[in-house]
Amino acid sequence: MSGAPLPVGVIGVGSLGFHHARLYGTLPGVKLVGVFDTRAERAAEVAAQVRTRAYGSLDALLADAEAVSVVVPTPAHHEVGLAVLARGRHVLMEKPIAATQQAARELVDAAERAGVVLQTGHVERFNRAIRAAGPYLASPKFIESDRVAPFAARGSDVAVILDLMIHDLDLVLALVKEPVVDVRASGIGVVTPSVDIATARIEFASGAVANLTASRLARDRVRKLRIFQPSGYFSLDLAAGKGEFLRLKPDAQRQLAAGVTDLVKLVERVSLSAPDAEPLGLELANFVQAARGEGAPAVTGRDGLSALALAFRVMEAVGTPAALQRA
């Protein structure tokens, strides 16, 4: 990476924003100029930990930074994002891109008018298991995902569909790459007034189907993805960052024609692996590359809008009251 370091900043340094700041400090070709948070004490604490400056105002940070991560609560994405884009700064907006589809569209439009990068923080695109499966993926026809976690206050102000399931909605859109023609879903709230457990069936134009389950009321964390395609079957453990691909052997059809039914003789197991790296670090490196004009963002603002739009279709299918959708 050539040229002067890209000056970057972080807006919002809660638990996730802290990690944005921490990782920016380790990336080549980057200068972390500082952080801003409406809680001045928190900004000062994080700045001291990552050895950078705590800015007293958003305007002051934007005067020095050319690109920023926006890691504020989702309801504030629209206001903060528009303020940053109005200054012509590149933005990595944490997921979901906004609280409503209209707000997301306005962010996308503002970025296009300003001619700057708007990247959405769907970090699972950089998961080690997803990266390892990439070279083998070809026309998925059936996808199953399970994403469950213990209850936590963070994210519980929105439906679990926006909090957790949206990761998998983004993944299936990226994997299938086709228009969605039907959405069916069910869900209930148990601990919060919103939806805490949900399941959705997504059908695509080609007939491909994705069945997704998300819950924030589990005892343990589980993030698993199963993908079926004509050439074989993937079993991916996103939490562990590993998986396997059971694919048909080159002579499988001939074997079947000859009457062979032993699955061991028809398929081979491919252990999937990719270089170990922190997904958030890879995401930030991709954003920096895009901001420097050296590549495209892996997850654009329009990708973030598409995932959000599908999430709202799921919530509509569940029957979530508009007031609980934060629409």
C-alpha positions as CSV (number, residue, x, y, z in Angstrom):
1,M,0.0,0.0,0.0
2,S,1.7,3.2,-1.2
3,G,1.1,6.9,-0.4
4,A,0.4,8.7,2.8
5,P,-1.5,6.9,5.6
6,L,-5.2,7.4,5.4
7,P,-6.4,9.4,8.4
8,V,-9.4,7.5,10.0
9,G,-11.6,8.0,13.0
10,V,-14.2,6.1,15.0
11,I,-17.6,7.7,15.9
12,G,-19.1,5.8,18.9
13,V,-16.8,3.8,21.0
14,G,-18.9,1.4,22.9
15,S,-17.9,-2.3,23.1
16,L,-17.8,-2.7,19.3
17,G,-16.5,0.8,18.5
18,F,-13.6,0.1,20.8
19,H,-12.6,-2.8,18.6
20,H,-12.8,-0.7,15.5
21,A,-10.4,1.8,17.1
22,R,-8.1,-1.0,18.3
23,L,-7.8,-2.6,15.0
24,Y,-7.4,0.6,13.0
25,G,-4.3,1.1,15.1
26,T,-2.8,-2.1,13.7
27,L,-3.5,-1.7,10.0
28,P,-0.8,-0.6,7.6
29,G,-1.4,2.5,5.6
30,V,-3.7,3.9,8.3
31,K,-3.4,6.7,10.8
32,L,-6.0,6.5,13.6
33,V,-6.4,10.3,14.2
34,G,-8.9,9.8,17.1
35,V,-12.3,8.9,18.4
36,F,-15.5,10.7,19.3
37,D,-18.4,9.7,21.6
38,T,-21.1,11.7,23.1
39,R,-19.9,10.3,26.4
40,A,-16.7,12.3,26.8
41,E,-15.4,10.0,29.6
42,R,-15.8,6.9,27.5
43,A,-14.1,8.6,24.6
44,A,-11.1,9.6,26.8
45,E,-10.9,6.0,28.2
46,V,-10.8,4.4,24.8
47,A,-8.4,7.0,23.4
48,A,-6.0,6.3,26.2
49,Q,-6.2,2.5,25.7
50,V,-5.5,2.7,21.9
51,R,-3.1,5.7,22.2
52,T,-5.1,8.2,20.2
53,R,-7.0,11.4,20.7
54,A,-10.5,11.9,22.1
55,Y,-12.2,14.6,20.1
56,G,-14.6,17.0,21.8
57,S,-17.0,17.2,18.9
58,L,-17.9,15.4,15.7
59,D,-17.0,18.3,13.6
60,A,-13.5,18.4,15.0
61,L,-12.9,14.7,14.2
62,L,-14.3,15.2,10.7
63,A,-11.9,18.0,10.1
64,D,-8.9,15.6,10.5
65,A,-10.3,12.2,9.3
66,E,-11.0,11.3,5.7
67,A,-12.8,8.1,6.6
68,V,-14.7,7.0,9.7
69,S,-16.4,4.0,11.2
70,V,-19.9,4.9,12.5
71,V,-20.6,2.6,15.5
72,V,-23.4,4.5,17.2
73,P,-26.8,3.0,18.1
74,T,-28.9,2.1,15.1
75,P,-31.5,4.9,15.6
76,A,-28.7,7.4,15.2
77,H,-27.2,6.0,12.0
78,H,-29.2,8.2,9.8
79,E,-28.4,11.5,11.5
80,V,-24.7,10.8,12.1
81,G,-24.2,9.2,8.7
82,L,-25.7,12.2,6.8
83,A,-23.5,14.6,8.8
84,V,-20.4,12.6,7.9
85,L,-21.4,12.2,4.3
86,A,-22.1,15.9,4.0
87,R,-18.5,16.5,4.8
88,G,-17.4,14.2,2.0
89,R,-16.0,11.6,4.3
90,H,-15.9,7.8,3.5
91,V,-18.2,5.8,5.9
92,L,-18.2,2.3,7.3
93,M,-21.6,2.1,8.8
94,E,-22.2,-0.8,11.2
95,K,-25.1,-3.1,10.5
96,P,-28.0,-2.6,10.1
97,I,-27.3,0.3,7.8
98,A,-30.2,2.2,9.3
99,A,-33.3,1.9,11.4
100,T,-35.7,2.3,8.4
101,Q,-35.5,1.6,4.7
102,Q,-36.2,5.3,4.0
103,A,-33.2,6.3,6.2
104,A,-31.0,3.7,4.4
105,R,-32.0,5.0,1.0
106,E,-31.1,8.6,2.0
107,L,-27.7,7.4,3.2
108,V,-27.0,5.6,0.0
109,D,-28.2,8.6,-2.1
110,A,-26.1,11.0,0.0
111,A,-22.9,8.8,-0.5
112,E,-23.5,8.6,-4.2
113,R,-24.0,12.4,-4.5
114,A,-20.8,13.0,-2.5
115,G,-18.8,10.4,-4.5
116,V,-17.6,8.6,-1.4
117,V,-17.6,5.1,-0.1
118,L,-20.5,3.9,2.0
119,Q,-19.7,0.4,3.3
120,T,-22.0,-1.7,5.5
121,G,-20.6,-3.6,8.4
122,H,-21.8,-7.1,7.6
123,V,-18.8,-8.7,9.1
124,E,-19.8,-12.3,8.5
125,R,-18.8,-11.8,4.8
126,F,-15.2,-12.0,6.2
127,N,-15.8,-15.0,8.4
128,R,-13.0,-17.6,8.0
129,A,-15.5,-20.4,7.1
130,I,-17.2,-18.2,4.5
131,R,-13.9,-17.3,2.9
132,A,-12.8,-20.9,2.8
133,A,-16.0,-22.1,1.2
134,G,-15.9,-19.3,-1.5
135,P,-13.9,-21.2,-4.2
136,Y,-16.3,-24.1,-4.1
137,L,-19.6,-22.3,-4.0
138,A,-21.7,-22.7,-7.2
139,S,-25.4,-22.0,-7.5
140,P,-26.7,-22.9,-4.0
141,K,-30.2,-24.3,-4.0
142,F,-31.0,-24.8,-0.4
143,I,-29.5,-23.0,2.7
144,E,-30.2,-23.5,6.4
145,S,-28.9,-21.3,9.1
146,D,-29.1,-21.3,12.9
147,R,-27.9,-18.3,14.8
148,V,-28.7,-18.3,18.5
149,A,-27.2,-16.4,21.5
150,P,-27.8,-15.7,25.1
151,F,-29.8,-12.6,25.9
152,A,-27.9,-9.4,26.1
153,A,-29.1,-5.8,26.5
154,R,-27.1,-4.6,23.5
155,G,-29.3,-5.0,20.4
156,S,-32.5,-5.9,22.3
157,D,-34.1,-2.6,21.4
158,V,-34.9,-4.0,18.0
159,A,-36.4,-7.3,16.8
160,V,-34.0,-10.3,16.7
161,I,-34.4,-10.1,12.9
162,L,-32.6,-6.8,12.8
163,D,-30.2,-7.8,15.6
164,L,-29.1,-11.3,14.6
165,M,-30.9,-12.7,11.6
166,I,-29.9,-9.8,9.4
167,H,-26.4,-11.3,9.2
168,D,-27.7,-14.4,7.5
169,L,-30.1,-12.5,5.4
170,D,-27.1,-10.6,4.0
171,L,-25.2,-13.9,3.5
172,V,-28.0,-15.6,1.6
173,L,-28.5,-12.6,-0.7
174,A,-24.8,-12.7,-1.4
175,L,-24.7,-16.4,-2.0
176,V,-27.8,-16.8,-4.2
177,K,-27.6,-13.5,-6.0
178,E,-31.2,-13.6,-7.2
179,P,-34.5,-11.7,-6.6
180,V,-36.5,-12.8,-3.6
181,V,-40.0,-13.9,-4.6
182,D,-41.6,-15.1,-1.4
183,V,-41.0,-14.6,2.4
184,R,-42.8,-16.6,5.1
185,A,-41.9,-16.2,8.8
186,S,-43.0,-16.6,12.3
187,G,-41.7,-15.3,15.6
188,I,-42.5,-14.3,19.1
189,G,-41.4,-12.0,21.9
190,V,-40.6,-13.6,25.2
191,V,-38.3,-11.2,27.2
192,T,-38.8,-8.0,25.2
193,P,-41.9,-6.4,23.7
194,S,-40.4,-7.1,20.2
195,V,-39.5,-10.5,18.5
196,D,-36.9,-12.5,20.4
197,I,-37.1,-15.8,18.4
198,A,-37.9,-16.0,14.7
199,T,-37.7,-18.4,11.8
200,A,-38.0,-17.4,8.1
201,R,-38.3,-19.2,4.7
202,I,-37.0,-17.2,1.8
203,E,-37.7,-18.3,-1.8
204,F,-35.7,-16.9,-4.7
205,A,-36.6,-16.6,-8.4
206,S,-34.8,-19.8,-9.4
207,G,-36.6,-21.8,-6.7
208,A,-33.6,-21.7,-4.3
209,V,-34.8,-21.6,-0.7
210,A,-33.2,-20.4,2.5
211,N,-34.5,-21.4,6.0
212,L,-33.2,-19.2,8.7
213,T,-33.6,-19.3,12.5
214,A,-32.5,-16.7,15.0
215,S,-32.9,-16.5,18.8
216,R,-31.4,-14.4,21.5
217,L,-32.7,-16.6,24.3
218,A,-30.3,-19.5,24.0
219,R,-28.0,-20.9,26.7
220,D,-25.1,-21.1,24.3
221,R,-24.0,-19.4,21.1
222,V,-24.4,-21.2,17.8
223,R,-23.7,-19.9,14.3
224,K,-24.1,-22.7,11.7
225,L,-24.7,-22.6,8.0
226,R,-25.5,-25.5,5.7
227,I,-25.5,-25.0,2.0
228,F,-26.7,-27.5,-0.6
229,Q,-25.8,-27.2,-4.3
230,P,-25.8,-29.6,-7.3
231,S,-22.1,-30.5,-6.7
232,G,-22.3,-31.2,-3.0
233,Y,-23.0,-30.0,0.6
234,F,-21.3,-27.6,2.9
235,S,-21.4,-27.7,6.7
236,L,-20.0,-24.5,8.1
237,D,-19.5,-23.6,11.7
238,L,-19.2,-19.8,11.6
239,A,-18.4,-19.5,15.3
240,A,-15.4,-21.8,14.9
241,G,-14.5,-20.5,11.5
242,K,-14.3,-23.9,9.9
243,G,-16.3,-26.4,7.9
244,E,-16.3,-29.1,5.3
245,F,-17.5,-29.7,1.8
246,L,-18.9,-33.1,0.8
247,R,-18.7,-33.1,-3.0
248,L,-19.4,-35.6,-5.7
249,K,-16.4,-37.4,-7.0
250,P,-15.7,-36.9,-10.7
251,D,-16.9,-40.4,-11.6
252,A,-20.0,-40.3,-9.3
253,Q,-22.5,-40.4,-12.2
254,R,-20.8,-43.4,-13.8
255,Q,-20.7,-45.1,-10.5
256,L,-24.4,-44.5,-9.9
257,A,-25.2,-45.8,-13.4
258,A,-23.3,-48.9,-12.5
259,G,-25.5,-49.4,-9.5
260,V,-23.0,-48.1,-6.8
261,T,-25.0,-46.7,-3.8
262,D,-22.3,-46.5,-1.2
263,L,-22.0,-42.8,-0.4
264,V,-18.4,-43.2,0.6
265,K,-17.6,-44.2,-3.0
266,L,-19.6,-41.4,-4.5
267,V,-18.5,-38.3,-2.5
268,E,-15.2,-36.9,-1.1
269,R,-14.7,-34.8,2.0
270,V,-12.9,-31.5,1.5
271,S,-11.8,-29.9,4.8
272,L,-12.3,-26.1,4.4
273,S,-9.6,-23.7,5.7
274,A,-8.6,-20.1,5.1
275,P,-5.9,-18.0,6.6
276,D,-6.7,-17.2,10.2
277,A,-7.5,-13.5,10.7
278,E,-9.9,-11.4,12.8
279,P,-13.0,-10.8,10.6
280,L,-13.4,-7.3,11.8
281,G,-9.8,-6.5,10.9
282,L,-10.4,-7.8,7.4
283,E,-13.5,-5.8,7.1
284,L,-11.7,-2.6,8.1
285,A,-8.8,-3.4,5.8
286,N,-11.3,-3.7,2.9
287,F,-12.9,-0.4,3.9
288,V,-9.5,1.4,3.9
289,Q,-8.6,-0.1,0.5
290,A,-11.9,1.1,-0.9
291,A,-11.5,4.6,0.7
292,R,-8.1,4.8,-0.9
293,G,-9.6,4.0,-4.3
294,E,-7.7,0.7,-4.5
295,G,-10.7,-1.6,-4.6
296,A,-14.4,-2.0,-4.1
297,P,-16.1,-2.4,-0.7
298,A,-17.1,-6.0,-0.1
299,V,-20.5,-4.9,1.2
300,T,-21.8,-1.7,-0.3
301,G,-24.4,0.7,1.1
302,R,-26.9,-0.8,-1.4
303,D,-26.1,-4.3,-0.1
304,G,-26.9,-3.0,3.3
305,L,-30.2,-1.5,2.0
306,S,-31.1,-4.9,0.4
307,A,-30.5,-6.8,3.6
308,L,-32.5,-4.3,5.6
309,A,-35.4,-4.4,3.1
310,L,-35.4,-8.2,3.4
311,A,-35.4,-8.0,7.1
312,F,-38.4,-5.8,7.1
313,R,-40.2,-8.3,4.7
314,V,-39.5,-10.9,7.3
315,M,-40.9,-8.7,10.1
316,E,-43.9,-8.0,8.0
317,A,-44.4,-11.8,7.5
318,V,-44.1,-12.3,11.3
319,G,-46.7,-9.6,11.9
320,T,-44.4,-7.4,13.9
321,P,-46.3,-4.2,14.8
322,A,-44.8,-1.2,13.0
323,A,-44.0,0.5,16.3
324,L,-41.7,-2.4,17.3
325,Q,-40.0,-2.4,13.9
326,R,-38.6,1.0,14.6
327,A,-40.0,2.0,11.1
